[in-house]
Amino acid sequence: MVKRIGFVVLFLLGLLAAQAARAQEQTGKPFVVIVGIDKYQDKQIKPRKFAEADAKALHDLFTSKDHLGVEKDQIKLLLGSGADAQKATKKNIEEALHWLEKSSKKDDLVIFAFFGQGSPVGERACYFAVDSTYKNRAKDALASLDIEHIIEKVPSQRFVA
């Protein structure tokens, strides 16, 4: 079931990328941040099978010249493990989101994709970075409100998450 959902998500994002590529021909550049975390340092946070594989596949799709053709300096891949990408720590994810805010312009396509786990914190949600803990998630996870505040400052009129 999870594989089917992942396939459907990747298919829909592929369609989005194709549409975005057509729109990009007219105006703007794409800026992309993709986060994927399979396993967390805190064993209380359940692993998320295939999150990193899905993130890598989306990265390959977006950088492919047959699809969106995103240049290397316009895409950031953050993973929970491996040497393929930057480590998906809270600090690095926040820096990547601020990079979107500072780098993009009004007509640029901005894409943020997160494959990982989340949890409630009071009445809000948070998203776990690889270095987050379940017990201290209010302090060391990414609060949805913090993400929202950064995203609100992105100047692009074409944003997808």
Solvent accessible surface area in square Angstrom, and as a share of the most:
residue,aa,sasa,rsa
1,M,156,0.70
2,V,92,0.53
3,K,144,0.61
4,R,168,0.61
5,I,93,0.47
6,G,17,0.16
7,F,141,0.59
8,V,78,0.45
9,V,57,0.33
10,L,43,0.21
11,F,111,0.46
12,L,101,0.50
13,L,32,0.16
14,G,14,0.14
15,L,96,0.48
16,L,51,0.25
17,A,0,0.00
18,A,29,0.23
19,Q,105,0.47
20,A,5,0.04
21,A,20,0.15
22,R,140,0.51
23,A,30,0.23
24,Q,49,0.22
25,E,148,0.66
26,Q,154,0.69
27,T,57,0.33
28,G,30,0.29
29,K,108,0.46
30,P,2,0.01
31,F,14,0.06
32,V,0,0.00
33,V,0,0.00
34,I,0,0.00
35,V,0,0.00
36,G,0,0.00
37,I,0,0.00
38,D,37,0.19
39,K,145,0.61
40,Y,10,0.04
41,Q,117,0.52
42,D,25,0.13
43,K,177,0.75
44,Q,124,0.55
45,I,8,0.04
46,K,154,0.65
47,P,85,0.54
48,R,84,0.31
49,K,154,0.65
50,F,87,0.36
51,A,1,0.01
52,E,12,0.05
53,A,57,0.44
54,D,26,0.13
55,A,0,0.00
56,K,73,0.31
57,A,43,0.33
58,L,0,0.00
59,H,44,0.20
60,D,89,0.46
61,L,38,0.19
62,F,0,0.00
63,T,36,0.21
64,S,35,0.22
65,K,154,0.65
66,D,129,0.67
67,H,74,0.33
68,L,8,0.04
69,G,17,0.16
70,V,5,0.03
71,E,87,0.39
72,K,186,0.79
73,D,114,0.59
74,Q,17,0.08
75,I,15,0.08
76,K,62,0.26
77,L,23,0.12
78,L,0,0.00
79,L,2,0.01
80,G,4,0.04
81,S,58,0.38
82,G,62,0.59
83,A,105,0.81
84,D,100,0.52
85,A,28,0.22
86,Q,83,0.37
87,K,86,0.36
88,A,0,0.00
89,T,30,0.17
90,K,46,0.19
91,K,135,0.57
92,N,27,0.14
93,I,0,0.00
94,E,48,0.22
95,E,83,0.37
96,A,2,0.02
97,L,0,0.00
98,H,67,0.30
99,W,50,0.18
100,L,0,0.00
101,E,37,0.17
102,K,156,0.66
103,S,32,0.20
104,S,4,0.03
105,K,136,0.58
106,K,126,0.53
107,D,67,0.35
108,D,6,0.03
109,L,8,0.04
110,V,0,0.00
111,I,2,0.01
112,F,16,0.07
113,A,11,0.09
114,F,52,0.22
115,F,18,0.08
116,G,10,0.10
117,Q,45,0.20
118,G,40,0.39
119,S,13,0.08
120,P,90,0.57
121,V,44,0.25
122,G,76,0.73
123,E,184,0.83
124,R,125,0.46
125,A,38,0.29
126,C,1,0.01
127,Y,78,0.30
128,F,5,0.02
129,A,0,0.00
130,V,4,0.03
131,D,57,0.29
132,S,0,0.00
133,T,44,0.26
134,Y,85,0.32
135,K,167,0.71
136,N,74,0.38
137,R,53,0.19
138,A,76,0.59
139,K,163,0.69
140,D,36,0.18
141,A,3,0.03
142,L,2,0.01
143,A,32,0.25
144,S,26,0.16
145,L,65,0.32
146,D,66,0.34
147,I,23,0.12
148,E,78,0.35
149,H,88,0.39
150,I,15,0.08
151,I,36,0.18
152,E,118,0.53
153,K,127,0.54
154,V,14,0.08
155,P,55,0.35
156,S,12,0.08
157,Q,133,0.59
158,R,57,0.21
159,F,67,0.28
160,V,39,0.22
161,A,96,0.75
